[in-house]
Each structure stands twice: as structure tokens, then as C-alpha cells.
């Protein structure tokens, strides 16, 4: 299981992110998180195109704006678990399938 937690360090303005895997801490950079969000967006876009849904349909079904869906697919939004759940339900897929695809991509 992957849990991302951030702690703000106001002395140097940096925001370190910690990833907890199997009880061990390791640092993860903002660049790695950005890459993960981009990959998540690509997976969501692939699923949307596979089901032949335009962005505005997913937006309506998930009660989000079309611009927000576009930004998620481009990796520009750090979405919450609740928002990811709403998008996957709008796509008629299981959220676990998204994480399975992400895991197979070896980020």
C-alpha cells in the first residue's frame, strides 16, 4: 500500500514528501509525484477513450467541470481519492483497475 504524506518545512520553503511502504520511509520528490500524476492522467484518458466517452460526459457524470477533467488527464491536477473515485465511477470502472495499470507501468 502506498500512502503519501507531506510535511511543510517553512525554514527553507521545501515540502518533503514521505512514502510509506512496508513500514520503511523513503523520500519522494515533487518531480516523482508530478510524473505519477501525469501517468495517472494518461491511464484515465486511455480508459475514457476506450469507452468512447467525451470529456464533457465524464464531467457531467462526476459533477466536475470539463476543464478539471482535462487538467487531470494532462497531469496538472493533484486530485483527491474522492475525486478519483467519482471519475472512475463515471467511467464505469473499478478504481483498483486504475492502480493496477499504474503499478504495471513501473513508475
Buried (B, 14 or more C-beta within 10 A) or exposed (E): EEEEEEEEEEEEEEEBBEBEEEEEEEEBEEEEBEEBBBBBBBBBBEBBEEEEBEBEBBBBBBEBEBEBBBBBBEBEBEBEEEBBBBBBEBBEBEBEEBBEBBEEEEE
